[in-house]
Amino acid sequence: MAGREKTALCRPLPLSHLKQQAESLTFSTSRRSLLLAFLVLLLSSVSLAQETEAAQAITAELRANQNAQALTDADKVLKASPSDCRILTLRGIALLRMGQQGEARASFDRALKFCPQSLPALEGAAQIDYAAHAPDAAALLERILAQRPDDPTTHAMLGALDFQHGNCAAAITHFAKSSALIEHSEEAQREYAACLFTEDQPQQAIELFQQLATQDASETNLVTLAYVQWKSKDNAAALRTLAALLASTDAGSRVYSLAAQIAEDSNDTPHAVQWLRTAILKDPHDPENYLLFATLSFNHASYQVGIDMVNTGIQQIPDSARLFLARGVLEVQLSKIDAAVSDFQKAHALDPKLSFAQDAMGMVHSQQHDAAGSLAIFRAQAAAHPGDPLLQYLYAEALSEQDQTSGEENLKLAIAAVKKSLELEPGYQSARDLYCKLLLQTENYNEVIHQAEIALKNDPTDQSALYQQMQAERRLGNKEAVTAMVARLNDLKQKEKAAQVRYQLSDTQPQNSTP
């Protein structure tokens, strides 16, 4: 490989998977504390609005935690006055305290039907939606801010929602307006710091993470701090942060995995190997550690060592497509072409959306196998297996990697091969992306746009398809469309970066964290 450039077999997890990680986060302590603060405000807001004797009596019952009695009395009043939004709101609070969220939400909705600007009813509905991760929560909170623009609890809740949705710019604004409140929530501070880092404010992020680690030197806080220090190019500080954990026998797999990546980045390969082996022993069912070992083996031309370790990983995780892909790449380096193609096919069968363009082909064309040799291999395989969409795609990719002086004929062959791949498997996203790229070279810009739209319909986060479509629109002179696509592409990149940070944070949560 030219210049011995390091190649990553294990790229960051796809955005869709990272989103799933973020969405699966447990109902955290910070969310509970924010909701508790919100409930106190809710009852206070209701009490300030009360005028009738019945409402005052029900409020007193709620304050005395006599929720069942408050519900009974509210229902009596509503028989005579079914549109009394104050009583409907108090009824919702009683139901909420009794754990009947669905009925409570319905009661708040009825209150808002008659009194759309009722702050207590908005707060009750927002509390339920926030706890349930419902999509309407943000809109309700924004309606509250319209009436109470400086409320720190509402800002903190919106900040947490923006963080979960990858909108770190907005999250920072809300967190900054609720700083006094989030000082009492470790997780909210962690989310705030993560967003600062995502939005290219690394020093402020490090300071906040350091503060968290000083207050509580937990594995979560130390690993997160070390991760941000490493990504901010301060490897020495990152390893110092991990030192105490590395000296402990109780540290988790991710501690050693992160330390290994930092060590390799610092050209300390012996420690990288040592810590990766420990990480694998700590958690033999985590595919990331085997992939990191495969990458390290590839970068140092220790291909068989890498294959041996990946074999161990496949025994532990036989359905991991990326492990088969990694083994195939290493096998190519040892001229085990049949075995490599078999592994590529297995990887494709397990995960048809897995990108072979970046992972496999980039490493097939390594220092031991020139492009012409690789092309001959995939031409023969594609001819031998005309009904295999993966091999047609790999052949097209190999053709596209040829030197530009190879002429128009290779481009035509590549387009024919990738079209055949898509005919065999229309949903093959990597093949669709390659088709867009090749069409752009033929200056068939309208067809590029058409194919990119198909790809983006299948996957709205497909940055490759969006980029090719943007290039086609630019060459057609559609400035307005290009401007919109540049903004969309930047937004996808920011969300991908934010998602990677969210995954890092969730991945370091202790296993016994409070659900």
C-alpha positions as CSV (number, residue, x, y, z in Angstrom):
1,M,0.0,0.0,0.0
2,A,1.4,3.3,-1.0
3,G,3.1,5.1,1.8
4,R,2.0,2.4,4.2
5,E,-1.1,4.4,4.9
6,K,-3.1,2.9,7.7
7,T,-6.4,1.4,6.6
8,A,-9.5,0.9,8.8
9,L,-11.2,-2.4,8.4
10,C,-13.6,-1.4,11.1
11,R,-15.1,1.9,10.1
12,P,-17.5,3.8,12.5
13,L,-20.8,2.1,12.8
14,P,-23.4,3.1,10.2
15,L,-25.6,6.0,11.3
16,S,-28.7,3.9,11.3
17,H,-27.1,1.6,13.8
18,L,-25.9,4.5,15.9
19,K,-29.4,5.9,16.0
20,Q,-30.7,2.6,17.2
21,Q,-28.1,2.7,20.0
22,A,-29.2,6.2,21.0
23,E,-32.9,5.3,20.9
24,S,-32.3,2.3,23.1
25,L,-30.8,4.3,25.9
26,T,-32.4,3.5,29.2
27,F,-34.7,5.9,31.0
28,S,-31.9,7.7,32.8
29,T,-31.5,9.3,36.1
30,S,-31.2,12.8,34.5
31,R,-34.6,12.2,32.8
32,R,-36.1,11.2,36.1
33,S,-34.7,14.3,37.8
34,L,-35.9,16.6,35.0
35,L,-39.4,15.1,35.2
36,L,-39.5,15.5,38.9
37,A,-38.7,19.1,38.6
38,F,-41.3,19.5,35.9
39,L,-44.0,17.8,38.1
40,V,-43.3,20.3,40.9
41,L,-43.6,23.2,38.4
42,L,-46.8,21.6,37.0
43,L,-48.6,21.6,40.3
44,S,-47.4,25.1,41.1
45,S,-48.7,26.4,37.7
46,V,-52.0,24.8,38.3
47,S,-52.4,26.2,41.8
48,L,-51.6,29.7,40.6
49,A,-54.5,29.5,38.1
50,Q,-57.1,28.2,40.5
51,E,-60.2,30.3,41.4
52,T,-63.0,27.9,42.2
53,E,-63.5,26.3,45.6
54,A,-63.7,22.8,43.9
55,A,-60.4,23.4,42.2
56,Q,-58.8,24.6,45.4
57,A,-60.0,21.5,47.2
58,I,-58.7,19.1,44.5
59,T,-55.4,20.9,44.5
60,A,-55.1,20.4,48.3
61,E,-55.9,16.7,47.9
62,L,-53.1,16.4,45.3
63,R,-50.7,18.2,47.6
64,A,-51.6,15.7,50.3
65,N,-51.0,12.9,47.8
66,Q,-54.6,11.9,48.0
67,N,-54.7,11.1,44.3
68,A,-57.6,8.7,44.1
69,Q,-59.8,11.1,46.1
70,A,-58.7,14.0,43.8
71,L,-59.7,11.9,40.7
72,T,-63.1,11.1,42.2
73,D,-63.8,14.7,43.1
74,A,-62.6,15.9,39.7
75,D,-64.9,13.5,37.9
76,K,-67.9,14.8,40.0
77,V,-67.2,18.4,39.0
78,L,-66.7,17.4,35.3
79,K,-70.2,15.8,35.1
80,A,-71.6,19.3,35.5
81,S,-68.8,21.2,33.8
82,P,-67.2,18.9,31.2
83,S,-65.2,21.7,29.6
84,D,-63.5,23.1,32.7
85,C,-59.9,22.9,31.6
86,R,-58.6,23.6,35.1
87,I,-60.4,20.5,36.5
88,L,-59.4,18.4,33.5
89,T,-55.8,19.4,34.2
90,L,-56.0,18.4,37.9
91,R,-57.6,15.2,36.8
92,G,-54.7,14.5,34.5
93,I,-52.2,15.1,37.3
94,A,-54.1,12.7,39.6
95,L,-54.1,10.0,36.9
96,L,-50.4,10.6,36.1
97,R,-49.5,10.1,39.7
98,M,-51.5,6.9,39.8
99,G,-49.4,5.6,36.8
100,Q,-52.3,5.9,34.3
101,Q,-50.3,7.8,31.6
102,G,-52.7,7.1,28.7
103,E,-55.8,8.4,30.6
104,A,-53.8,11.3,32.0
105,R,-52.7,12.3,28.5
106,A,-56.2,12.2,27.2
107,S,-57.3,14.4,30.1
108,F,-54.6,17.0,29.3
109,D,-55.7,16.8,25.6
110,R,-59.3,17.6,26.5
111,A,-58.0,20.5,28.7
112,L,-56.0,21.9,25.7
113,K,-59.0,21.5,23.4
114,F,-60.9,24.0,25.5
115,C,-57.9,26.1,26.6
116,P,-55.1,25.8,24.0
117,Q,-52.8,28.1,25.8
118,S,-53.2,26.4,29.3
119,L,-49.7,26.2,30.6
120,P,-50.4,23.5,33.2
121,A,-52.1,21.3,30.6
122,L,-49.2,21.8,28.2
123,E,-46.7,20.9,31.0
124,G,-48.7,17.7,31.8
125,A,-48.9,16.6,28.2
126,A,-45.2,17.4,27.6
127,Q,-44.1,15.5,30.7
128,I,-45.9,12.3,29.5
129,D,-44.6,12.6,25.9
130,Y,-41.0,13.4,27.1
131,A,-41.0,10.3,29.4
132,A,-42.3,8.1,26.5
133,H,-39.9,9.6,23.9
134,A,-43.0,10.6,21.9
135,P,-42.4,12.7,18.8
136,D,-44.8,15.4,20.0
137,A,-42.7,16.2,23.1
138,A,-40.5,18.9,21.5
139,A,-43.5,20.8,20.0
140,L,-45.2,20.9,23.4
141,L,-42.1,22.1,25.1
142,E,-41.6,24.8,22.5
143,R,-45.2,25.9,23.2
144,I,-44.3,26.2,26.9
145,L,-41.2,28.2,26.1
146,A,-43.4,30.6,24.1
147,Q,-45.1,31.5,27.4
148,R,-42.1,31.0,29.8
149,P,-39.0,31.6,27.7
150,D,-36.5,31.4,30.5
151,D,-37.7,28.2,32.2
152,P,-34.5,26.1,32.8
153,T,-36.3,22.8,33.2
154,T,-38.0,23.1,29.8
155,H,-34.7,24.2,28.2
156,A,-32.9,21.2,29.8
157,M,-35.6,18.8,28.5
158,L,-35.3,20.3,25.0
159,G,-31.6,20.0,25.2
160,A,-31.8,16.3,26.0
161,L,-34.3,15.7,23.1
162,D,-32.0,17.6,20.7
163,F,-29.1,15.5,21.8
164,Q,-31.0,12.3,21.1
165,H,-31.9,13.5,17.7
166,G,-28.4,14.6,16.8
167,N,-29.2,18.3,16.7
168,C,-26.2,19.4,18.8
169,A,-26.3,23.1,17.8
170,A,-29.8,23.5,19.3
171,A,-28.9,21.3,22.3
172,I,-26.0,23.6,23.2
173,T,-28.3,26.6,23.2
174,H,-30.9,24.9,25.5
175,F,-28.3,23.4,27.8
176,A,-26.6,26.8,28.2
177,K,-29.9,28.3,29.3
178,S,-30.4,25.5,31.9
179,S,-26.8,25.4,33.3
180,A,-27.9,25.8,36.9
181,L,-30.2,22.8,36.7
182,I,-28.0,20.4,34.7
183,E,-25.2,20.9,37.2
184,H,-27.1,18.4,39.3
185,S,-27.3,15.8,36.5
186,E,-24.2,13.9,35.4
187,E,-25.9,12.6,32.2
188,A,-27.1,16.1,31.1
189,Q,-23.6,17.5,31.6
190,R,-22.2,14.6,29.6
191,E,-24.6,15.2,26.8
192,Y,-23.8,19.0,26.9
193,A,-20.1,18.2,26.7
194,A,-20.6,15.7,23.9
195,C,-22.4,18.3,21.9
196,L,-19.7,20.9,22.5
197,F,-17.2,18.4,21.1
198,T,-19.4,17.6,18.1
199,E,-19.8,21.3,17.3
200,D,-16.0,21.8,17.3
201,Q,-15.6,23.3,20.7
202,P,-13.2,20.6,22.0
203,Q,-11.6,22.7,24.8
204,Q,-14.9,23.5,26.5
205,A,-15.9,19.8,26.1
206,I,-12.7,18.6,27.7
207,E,-13.0,21.0,30.6
208,L,-16.6,19.8,31.3
209,F,-15.6,16.1,30.9
210,Q,-12.6,16.7,33.3
211,Q,-15.0,18.3,35.8
212,L,-17.2,15.2,35.6
213,A,-14.3,12.8,36.0
214,T,-13.0,14.8,39.0
215,Q,-16.5,14.6,40.7
216,D,-16.9,10.9,39.9
217,A,-14.0,8.9,38.6
218,S,-16.2,6.2,37.2
219,E,-15.2,4.1,34.2
220,T,-17.9,5.9,32.1
221,N,-16.5,9.4,32.8
222,L,-12.8,8.4,32.5
223,V,-13.3,6.5,29.2
224,T,-15.4,9.4,27.7
225,L,-12.8,12.0,28.8
226,A,-10.0,9.8,27.3
227,Y,-12.0,9.4,24.0
228,V,-12.4,13.1,23.6
229,Q,-8.8,13.8,24.5
230,W,-7.7,11.3,21.9
231,K,-10.0,12.7,19.2
232,S,-8.6,16.1,20.1
233,K,-5.1,14.8,19.2
234,D,-3.8,14.7,22.8
235,N,-2.8,11.0,23.0
236,A,-0.6,11.4,26.0
237,A,-3.3,13.0,28.1
238,A,-5.8,10.3,27.0
239,L,-3.5,7.5,28.1
240,R,-2.9,9.2,31.4
241,T,-6.6,9.4,31.9
242,L,-6.9,5.6,31.3
243,A,-3.9,4.7,33.4
244,A,-5.7,3.9,36.6
245,L,-8.3,1.8,34.8
246,L,-5.7,-0.1,32.9
247,A,-4.0,-1.0,36.2
248,S,-7.2,-2.4,37.5
249,T,-8.4,-5.9,36.9
250,D,-12.0,-4.7,37.0
251,A,-11.9,-2.5,33.9
252,G,-14.2,-3.3,31.0
253,S,-13.3,-4.4,27.5
254,R,-13.8,-0.9,26.0
255,V,-11.1,0.6,28.3
256,Y,-8.5,-1.7,26.7
257,S,-10.0,-1.3,23.2
258,L,-9.7,2.5,23.4
259,A,-6.2,2.3,24.9
260,A,-5.1,0.0,22.0
261,Q,-6.4,2.5,19.4
262,I,-4.6,5.4,21.2
263,A,-1.4,3.4,21.5
264,E,-1.4,2.4,17.8
265,D,-2.1,6.1,16.9
266,S,1.0,6.9,18.9
267,N,3.1,4.2,17.0
268,D,3.2,2.0,20.1
269,T,2.1,-1.2,18.4
270,P,3.3,-3.6,21.2
271,H,1.0,-2.0,23.7
272,A,-1.8,-1.9,21.1
273,V,-1.5,-5.6,20.5
274,Q,-1.4,-6.4,24.2
275,W,-4.4,-4.2,25.1
276,L,-6.4,-5.5,22.2
277,R,-5.8,-9.1,23.2
278,T,-7.0,-8.2,26.7
279,A,-10.1,-6.5,25.3
280,I,-11.0,-9.7,23.4
281,L,-10.5,-11.8,26.5
282,K,-12.7,-9.4,28.5
283,D,-15.5,-9.6,25.9
284,P,-15.1,-12.3,23.3
285,H,-18.5,-11.5,21.8
286,D,-17.7,-7.9,20.8
287,P,-16.9,-7.9,17.0
288,E,-15.3,-4.4,17.2
289,N,-12.2,-5.8,19.0
290,Y,-11.6,-8.5,16.4
291,L,-12.0,-5.9,13.6
292,L,-9.5,-3.6,15.3
293,F,-7.0,-6.5,15.5
294,A,-7.6,-7.3,11.9
295,T,-6.9,-3.7,11.0
296,L,-3.7,-3.6,13.0
297,S,-2.6,-6.9,11.4
298,F,-3.3,-5.6,8.0
299,N,-1.4,-2.3,8.6
300,H,1.7,-4.3,9.7
301,A,1.5,-7.0,7.0
302,S,0.8,-9.7,9.6
303,Y,-2.0,-11.2,7.6
304,Q,-2.1,-14.7,9.0
305,V,-2.0,-13.4,12.5
306,G,-5.0,-11.3,11.7
307,I,-6.8,-14.3,10.1
308,D,-6.2,-16.5,13.1
309,M,-7.7,-13.9,15.4
310,V,-10.7,-13.2,13.1
311,N,-11.3,-17.0,13.0
312,T,-11.6,-16.9,16.8
313,G,-14.1,-14.1,16.4
314,I,-16.2,-15.9,13.8
315,Q,-16.4,-18.9,16.2
316,Q,-17.8,-16.6,18.8
317,I,-20.0,-14.5,16.5
318,P,-20.8,-16.6,13.4
319,D,-23.3,-14.1,12.0
320,S,-21.0,-11.1,11.9
321,A,-20.8,-10.0,8.2
322,R,-17.9,-7.6,8.9
323,L,-15.8,-10.4,10.3
324,F,-16.1,-12.4,7.1
325,L,-15.4,-9.3,5.1
326,A,-12.2,-8.6,7.2
327,R,-11.0,-12.2,6.8
328,G,-11.6,-12.0,3.1
329,V,-9.5,-8.9,2.8
330,L,-6.7,-10.5,4.8
331,E,-6.9,-13.7,2.6
332,V,-6.5,-11.6,-0.6
333,Q,-3.2,-10.4,0.8
334,L,-2.0,-14.0,1.0
335,S,-3.3,-14.8,-2.5
336,K,-6.1,-17.0,-1.1
337,I,-8.5,-15.7,-3.7
338,D,-11.1,-18.5,-3.6
339,A,-11.3,-18.3,0.1
340,A,-11.6,-14.5,0.0
341,V,-14.4,-14.5,-2.6
342,S,-16.2,-17.1,-0.5
343,D,-15.9,-14.9,2.6
344,F,-17.1,-11.8,0.6
345,Q,-20.1,-13.8,-0.6
346,K,-20.8,-14.9,3.0
347,A,-20.6,-11.3,4.2
348,H,-22.9,-10.2,1.5
349,A,-25.4,-12.9,2.3
350,L,-25.4,-11.9,6.0
351,D,-25.6,-8.1,5.3
352,P,-26.4,-7.1,1.7
353,K,-26.1,-3.4,2.6
354,L,-22.5,-3.8,3.8
355,S,-20.2,-1.5,1.8
356,F,-17.6,-3.5,-0.1
357,A,-16.3,-0.5,-2.0
358,Q,-14.5,1.1,0.9
359,D,-13.6,-2.0,2.9
360,A,-12.8,-4.7,0.5
361,M,-11.7,-3.2,-2.8
362,G,-9.5,-0.5,-1.2
363,M,-7.5,-3.2,0.5
364,V,-7.5,-5.7,-2.4
365,H,-5.5,-3.1,-4.3
366,S,-2.7,-3.2,-1.8
367,Q,1.0,-3.2,-2.2
368,Q,1.0,-6.9,-2.9
369,H,-1.7,-6.9,-5.6
370,D,-1.7,-4.3,-8.3
371,A,-4.9,-3.1,-9.8
372,A,-4.5,-5.0,-13.1
373,G,-4.1,-8.3,-11.2
374,S,-7.2,-7.6,-9.0
375,L,-9.2,-6.8,-12.1
376,A,-8.3,-10.0,-13.8
377,I,-9.4,-12.0,-10.7
378,F,-12.8,-10.3,-10.5
379,R,-13.3,-10.4,-14.3
380,A,-12.9,-14.2,-14.1
381,Q,-15.1,-14.6,-11.1
382,A,-17.9,-12.4,-12.6
383,A,-17.8,-14.5,-15.8
384,A,-17.9,-17.7,-13.9
385,H,-20.9,-16.5,-11.7
386,P,-23.0,-14.3,-13.9
387,G,-26.0,-14.5,-11.6
388,D,-24.1,-13.3,-8.5
389,P,-24.8,-9.6,-7.8
390,L,-21.9,-9.2,-5.4
391,L,-19.3,-10.5,-8.0
392,Q,-20.8,-8.3,-10.7
393,Y,-20.5,-5.3,-8.3
394,L,-16.9,-6.2,-7.4
395,Y,-16.0,-6.5,-11.0
396,A,-17.5,-3.1,-11.7
397,E,-15.7,-1.6,-8.8
398,A,-12.4,-3.1,-9.9
399,L,-13.0,-1.6,-13.4
400,S,-13.7,1.8,-11.9
401,E,-10.5,1.7,-9.9
402,Q,-8.4,1.5,-13.1
403,D,-6.2,4.4,-14.2
404,Q,-8.1,7.0,-16.2
405,T,-5.9,6.2,-19.2
406,S,-7.6,2.8,-19.4
407,G,-10.1,4.5,-21.6
408,E,-13.8,4.6,-22.3
409,E,-14.1,0.8,-22.7
410,N,-13.5,0.1,-19.0
411,L,-16.2,2.7,-18.1
412,K,-18.7,1.0,-20.4
413,L,-17.9,-2.5,-19.0
414,A,-18.2,-1.1,-15.4
415,I,-21.6,0.4,-16.1
416,A,-22.8,-2.8,-17.7
417,A,-21.6,-4.9,-14.7
418,V,-23.1,-2.6,-12.1
419,K,-26.4,-2.5,-14.0
420,K,-26.4,-6.3,-14.0
421,S,-25.8,-6.3,-10.3
422,L,-28.8,-4.0,-9.8
423,E,-31.0,-6.1,-12.1
424,L,-30.2,-9.1,-9.9
425,E,-30.6,-7.2,-6.7
426,P,-32.4,-3.8,-7.1
427,G,-32.0,-2.9,-3.4
428,Y,-28.2,-3.3,-3.4
429,Q,-27.3,0.2,-2.1
430,S,-23.5,0.1,-2.7
431,A,-24.1,-0.9,-6.3
432,R,-26.6,2.0,-6.7
433,D,-24.1,4.4,-5.3
434,L,-21.4,3.1,-7.7
435,Y,-23.8,3.4,-10.7
436,C,-24.4,7.1,-9.8
437,K,-20.6,7.7,-9.7
438,L,-20.1,6.0,-13.1
439,L,-23.0,7.8,-14.7
440,L,-21.5,11.1,-13.6
441,Q,-18.4,10.3,-15.6
442,T,-20.5,9.8,-18.7
443,E,-22.1,13.3,-18.2
444,N,-25.6,11.7,-18.1
445,Y,-26.6,14.1,-15.3
446,N,-30.3,13.6,-15.5
447,E,-29.9,9.8,-15.0
448,V,-27.5,10.4,-12.1
449,I,-30.2,12.5,-10.4
450,H,-32.8,9.7,-11.1
451,Q,-30.6,6.9,-9.7
452,A,-29.6,9.0,-6.7
453,E,-33.2,9.7,-5.9
454,I,-33.8,5.9,-5.9
455,A,-30.9,5.4,-3.6
456,L,-32.0,8.2,-1.2
457,K,-35.5,6.9,-1.1
458,N,-34.1,3.6,0.1
459,D,-31.7,5.3,2.5
460,P,-32.2,9.1,3.2
461,T,-28.8,9.1,5.0
462,D,-26.9,7.9,1.9
463,Q,-24.2,10.6,1.6
464,S,-22.6,9.1,-1.4
465,A,-25.8,9.3,-3.5
466,L,-26.5,12.8,-2.2
467,Y,-23.0,13.9,-3.2
468,Q,-23.3,12.5,-6.7
469,Q,-26.7,14.1,-7.2
470,M,-25.3,17.4,-6.0
471,Q,-22.5,17.2,-8.5
472,A,-25.0,16.5,-11.3
473,E,-27.2,19.4,-10.3
474,R,-24.1,21.7,-10.2
475,R,-23.1,20.7,-13.7
476,L,-26.7,21.4,-14.9
477,G,-26.4,24.8,-13.4
478,N,-29.2,24.3,-10.8
479,K,-27.7,26.6,-8.1
480,E,-30.8,26.5,-5.9
481,A,-30.9,22.7,-5.8
482,V,-27.1,22.6,-5.1
483,T,-27.4,25.0,-2.2
484,A,-30.1,22.9,-0.6
485,M,-28.1,19.7,-1.1
486,V,-24.9,21.2,0.4
487,A,-26.9,22.1,3.5
488,R,-28.4,18.6,3.6
489,L,-25.1,17.0,3.2
490,N,-23.5,19.1,5.9
491,D,-26.5,18.2,8.2
492,L,-26.0,14.5,7.5
493,K,-22.3,14.8,8.3
494,Q,-23.0,16.6,11.6
495,K,-25.6,14.1,12.6
496,E,-23.2,11.2,11.8
497,K,-20.5,12.8,13.9
498,A,-23.0,13.4,16.7
499,A,-24.3,9.9,16.5
500,Q,-20.7,8.5,16.8
501,V,-20.3,10.5,20.0
502,R,-23.7,9.3,21.3
503,Y,-22.7,5.7,20.6
504,Q,-19.4,6.3,22.4
505,L,-21.3,7.6,25.4
506,S,-23.9,4.9,25.5
507,D,-21.2,2.2,24.9
508,T,-19.4,3.2,28.1
509,Q,-22.5,3.1,30.3
510,P,-21.9,0.6,33.2
511,Q,-23.9,-2.6,32.9
512,N,-25.6,-2.1,36.2
513,S,-26.7,1.5,35.4
514,T,-30.1,2.4,36.8
515,P,-32.8,1.6,34.2
